[in-house]
Amino acid sequence: MAALPLIAHLDADAFFVSCELSMNPQLRGTKCAVGGRERGIISSASYEARACGVYTPMPTKLALKVCPDLILLPHTSGIYRKKSREMFELCETITPIVQRNSVDEGYLDLGPCGFTTAAEIERRMRALQQRIWDDLEIPTSFGVAANKLVSAIASKARKPRGFTVVPPGEEAAFLAPLKISVIPGVGKKSEERLAAQGIRVVSDLLTRSESELKALFGGGWEEMLRMARGEDDRPVHVDHEDAKSYSTQETFNENIGDPAEIERIAKGMIDELMPAIRADGKRVKTMTVKVRYPGMEDSSTGRSLADATDLEAPFYPLVQPLLKAAWTKRLPLRLVSVRFSGVEEKGGQLEMFAQADEKKRRLAAVLDRLNAKGKSGAVRHGHQLGQGG
């Protein structure tokens, strides 16, 4: 019997918006988006808003111009991490091997499940898709294939609420008619450059000679050819995340090359993580920023404060130098993440700093409560909550 497709890719549909709509179901079917109103960006848009030209990470001001009746939803602190954790915990009821790529997407290795037929795989995965909706009100799309590359592309083939299975041996045929931009690393500029050379769909790449591919992709031509054929041998790996850390990351729909925009997103991640740290009664000392290039290469760097804290302000000034140190190539970014480690229990502080910090902490607690209720207008250090994601 032929080998069964054993890797599933989960991609939540408009995740941040879906989380907000789970609390505001009366807004379903409307043109809405999550983002900061002033100097902000759109971190997630409903499919109705996308149909009007709203995309991630469009500046909010531009989004309101292209879609004047756009309903702008503020960032609700803590809800995204909570929904993400619950979503992946449901995935782990199917298989113990779950790779959490980001807050809204990941891979499931179905090998340990003992599925014997493609029909059984589809039945179980569709049941998981329905349970995520029933329990969390988060719509998802799934792709199932023999490897990570093809399953990830398949999950995006019929969004939203899509379900696509690529049978073993049909990877190249599945990819052939798709736009060349489905290949990881082919962004908008690369797509335009390849179109000028007559390469618009994946199958066009397979007709080119080795010398032509070398001219187009340099030393990466063989990897590009393998991906166009649907070949990928990367395993699904479980990141046993250090329990003494807090992290979040965002994979962009379009690669981003604007340093100011990346900085705003990273600061938004600080705003998202710090309330959870306070809620746990912890303080953190070290912040690490990771970036990922279009070719899936990662680079990261970190820096520690002299003393652990549970306040946002001490970490904001570190964002720009850490990004500069990590982002060494003149390439746009596919992903950015922020991680806090060096976790300590709340304890005594030097008396001279304790009073001032306690005032800041009380203010931060008020802001946390406001954002937990979905109210807008709360600002920390000139950075509006909800700009990141």
Sequence and secondary structure as in RCSB ss.txt:
>XXXX:A:sequence
MAALPLIAHLDADAFFVSCELSMNPQLRGTKCAVGGRERGIISSASYEARACGVYTPMPTKLALKVCPDLILLPH
TSGIYRKKSREMFELCETITPIVQRNSVDEGYLDLGPCGFTTAAEIERRMRALQQRIWDDLEIPTSFGVAANKLV
SAIASKARKPRGFTVVPPGEEAAFLAPLKISVIPGVGKKSEERLAAQGIRVVSDLLTRSESELKALFGGGWEEML
RMARGEDDRPVHVDHEDAKSYSTQETFNENIGDPAEIERIAKGMIDELMPAIRADGKRVKTMTVKVRYPGMEDSS
TGRSLADATDLEAPFYPLVQPLLKAAWTKRLPLRLVSVRFSGVEEKGGQLEMFAQADEKKRRLAAVLDRLNAKGK
SGAVRHGHQLGQGG
>XXXX:A:secstr
      EEEEEETTHHHHHHHHH GGGTTS EEEE SSS BEEEE HHHHTTT  TT BHHHHHHH TT EEE  
 TTHHHHHHHHHHHHHTTT S EEEEETTEEEEE GGGT  SHHHHHHHHHHHHHHHHHHH   EEEEEESSHHH
HHHHHTTT SS EEE  TT HHHHHTTSBGGGSTT  HHHHHHHHHTT  BHHHHHTS HHHHHHHHGGGHHHHH
HHHTT            TT EEEEEEEEEEE  HHHHHHHHHHHHHHHHHHHHHTTEEEEEEEEEEE TTS EEE
EEEEEEEEES STTTHHHHHHHHHHH  SSS EEEEEEEEE  EE     HHHHHHHHHHHHHHHHHHHHHHTT 
   EETTEETTS  
